[in-house]
């Protein structure tokens, strides 16, 4: 049976920072503007704003695979925690996600985007731009199901089962209904970030004692060529943990291990967090925020009002534009600039 999950929307007026957000700014300033300051289009043209909101809700097939993979792994881990990870139950959650995806695909395909209320349910980017991707649906579903199989067969599962048996406190992210309050990073004691909202939460973490933690994060895409150094995202999770526990970014006697699991290949990479990792990510966030501030009126992070859309340049890389969900509103915006 298809389940219509309703996400609670996080609302904040303050400037926010995340790895995703700063990466998007570096990828294309105009896309950053259209994604995070869609409301600013209202002052330019109401129809443009409506198109921007629709474009913002679109998901590419690749984005959809990542989303559904996280949903499915979360469902599986909750079965595991409840000691209900039988073959029958695993097949049920697989069948459920497959049915859900077929329903969403047909809904997206048959949607009239020209007449749609811009607050309505999202659609696939490929359908919005009139691409025929019918032959990719089952392949897309199979990628999600295979990702779960790879996860179940990864070296981590026996370890996680052991952690469950030993009754360690375990957190599993619920990506269908994110708890934005829990995702907040405590930054009130960091002057440079006091008026900045930072959101972060790993897919999975375990507390072995008051001073020993394990963070586990998984990716639904192929791992990068270079995996010798700890990813920034894992450093952010470690920073969040320290700020939540101690209100200070000092490791002290706390031990944190952080691991990434690339689900398609089942390859895992792990690191022990050092104080220099915490210092590095904190300095990087402050640098990033200072860069983001240059796109704000009076560089005011609390009011978080963007400069004119013309202050955000478009990428010159045409390949980046080919599959961008915002390419319609981006093109329409040119007439007003």
CORKA-V984018 format. One line per field, one symbol per residue. phi: phi as a letter, one per 30 degrees, with the letter a starting at -180 (. if undefined). psi: psi as a letter, one per 30 degrees, with the letter a starting at -180 (. if undefined). burial: # if it has 24 or more other C-alpha atoms within 12 Angstrom, else .. A space follows every 50 residues. Layout:
# CORKA-V984018
phi = ???
psi = ???
burial = ???
This chain:
# CORKA-V984018
phi = .dccdcddddcacddbbaeddddddddadddedddcbeedddddaddddd ddddedddbdedddedddddedddddddddddibddeddddddddddddd dddddddddcdcddcdddcdedbdeddecicdbedcdddddddddddded ddcdddddddddddddiddbccdcddbdcdddddcdbdccedbdcbccca addabbcdadbbbbcbbbbcbddddcbdcddddddddddedddddcibdc dhcdcbcbbcccdecidbbbbcdcedddddddddddddddddddccdhhd dddhcddeeddcdddcdddddecddcdddddddedcc
psi = kkkjkjkkkkkkflklkleeeeeeefejeeeeeeefhefffefekeeeee eeeeeffkkleeeeeeeeeeeeeeeeeeeeeghghleeeeeefeeeeeee eeeeeeeeefkjfefkkfflkllkeeeeghkjgeffeeeeeeeeeeeeee eeglffeeeeeeeeefhkkkkkkifeikjeeffkkjgfgjefgegkkkkk klfklkjeafgklkkkklkglkllejhflkkeeeeeeeeeeeeeefgkhk ebgkkkkkkkjjeefgkkkllkklefeeeeeeeeeeeeeeeeffgkkghj feehklllfffjlkkgjfeffegkfgfeeeeefeff.
burial = .............######.##.##.###############......### ###############################........#..##.###.# ##.##..##.#.#....#..#########.......#..########### ##...##..##..#.....#######.#....#####.....#.###### #######....##########........##############....### #..#####################..##.###.###.##..#####.... #..####.#..###........########..#....
